[in-house]
Amino acid sequence: MTEAYVLVNCSLGKEEHILDHLRNIPSVSLSNGVFGAYDIIAKIETNNPEDLKDILTNKIRKLEFVRSTLVLMVIDEQNQ
């Protein structure tokens, strides 16, 4: 399994809009608003890295009001 955490920066006041879209993506197992340098954190779980890339590129980064993302891939050998 491929897992990653995605930090999302979005336009001011559009957090709920983006959270609604993220929660409708089946591979997104967690999505929350956060305080700090980023506005949203999401956890993505896929069967392979290619699916992860597709979700990031075509379903998250292309969402209206997403300004930037930072992807943190989980190291399988250190995953509990």
Secondary structure as GFF3:
##gff-version 3
##sequence-region A 1 80
A	DSSP	beta_strand	2	10	.	.	.	ID=ss1
A	DSSP	alpha_helix	15	22	.	.	.	ID=ss2
A	DSSP	beta_strand	28	33	.	.	.	ID=ss3
A	DSSP	beta_strand	40	46	.	.	.	ID=ss4
A	DSSP	alpha_helix	49	54	.	.	.	ID=ss5
A	DSSP	pi_helix	55	60	.	.	.	ID=ss6
A	DSSP	beta_strand	66	73	.	.	.	ID=ss7
A	DSSP	three_ten_helix	76	78	.	.	.	ID=ss8
###
